[in-house]
Amino acid sequence: MNDKHQTVLMAVVTLCCEICKIDSSHIPFLRKFVATLSKTLKNLLMSGYAPEYEIGGVKDPFLQVKILELLGKLGHGNSEASDEMSDVLA
């Protein structure tokens, strides 16, 4: 992932988090992206060395936290979404 992709992804995930906070009626629509978010998080965890986004040995921790926050909102009260993200969270 290059610099622009990282920046855009952070902006999109942050926007989705804010949308969920403001109007929870969008959560069912956003749940279809749980698999993509889980895959992205897994790629961040398993990817190689990228010093420009690494802090204390953790690859892009701010993006990881935002993705986890969004996954938490999307998985709350929905067992299907929770099951879908359980691989990357375990």
N, C-alpha and C positions, 0 to 999 in steps of 0.2 A: 504494500500500500504506500503510495507516495504522499507528500505533504498535503496536497490539495484534497486527496481522498480522506485523509485523517481529519482535516479541518471540517470538511463538509459532513462527514459522518458524525462528528461531535456536535455540530450544529443541528443536524436532523434529530439525533437522539435526544438532545436537550429540548428541542421544540416538542417532540412527542411526549416527553415527561411533563412539560408545562401544559400541553393540551389535556393530558389525563388528569392533572390537578384541577384545571378550570372546569372541564366538562367531561365527566366520566362516561357519557353516552358514546364517546368515540373509542372506548376500550375494546368492545367486540370487533370493530373494524381493524384495529391495530394488532389484535391477537394473531392475525394471519402472518405476521412478520416475526413471530417468536422463533421459528426455525432459523431464519436468516440471522437474527440477533444472536442466537446461541452459537451458530457457526462462526460468526464474526468474533465473538468472545473467545471461543476455542482457538481460533487462528491467532488472536492476540497472545494467548497464553503459550501457544506452541511455536510461534514464529521465531525467526532468527534474530540476530543482534541488529538493533537500530538505535544507535546512541542518541539521536536527536529527540527520541520520544521515551527514552529509558530514564527512570528515576529510581535510584537505589536498587538496581537490578530488576525492576518491574517494568515491563513494556507498556507504555502509555497508560499509567494507572488512572488518570482522570477519565479517559474514555471507558476503561473497564468499569469504573464505579458508576458512570452514567448508564451504561448498558445494564448493569445489575439493578440499578434503580428502576429502569423501565421494565425489565423482566419481572421485577417484584410487583409492579403495578398491574402488568398484564396477566400475571399468574394468580393474583389474589382472587380467591373464590372460584377458580376454574381449574379443575383437576386435569383436563386435557392439556392446557397450556403448561401447567406445572410438570406434568409427565414429559412433555416435549423438551423442556429445558433441564431436566434432572441429570442428563448425562454430563453436561458441561459443569454443572454445579457440584457434582459429587466428587 
